[in-house]
Amino acid sequence: MQTAKRLETSAIGISGHQIGDAASTLGLHLRRYRTAVLGISQDEMVKRLSDRLRHIHGKEGGLCRTTYRKMETGDPKVNFTYWLAAFQEFGLLNDVVRAAEPAHEAFNQMVSTIPGYDLSR
């Protein structure tokens, strides 16, 4: 299974380096949004995201400051749910979801390079 995953990701041109770069860029955007647009501290951002997560997951939800700091520094191992909450806080969640739709032009261009991938499925 690990070999299949490796082959699958190399077929579409994804490397660990690219994922790390994307995570770092998202972290930079998150920090800039928090400081330049919202003008709030990390603690306030953690509170906002935790409130969103608790609304979804109940009292077990939430986000600690350490994990948020990892988001801002671009740690690619941060749970995707935290990023979804951040995208929602920015008002970008629908845009992120639309960007991953199979009908999206960039998605179609990417998967068209995968041998045997059927765009109609």
Secondary structure, 3 states (H helix, E strand, C coil): CHHHHHHHHHHCCCCHHHHHHHHHHHHHHHHHHHHHHHCCCHHHHHHHHHHHHHHHHHHHCCCCHHHHHHHHCCCCCCCHHHHHHHHHHHCCHHHHHHHCCCCCHHHHHHHCCCCCCCCCC
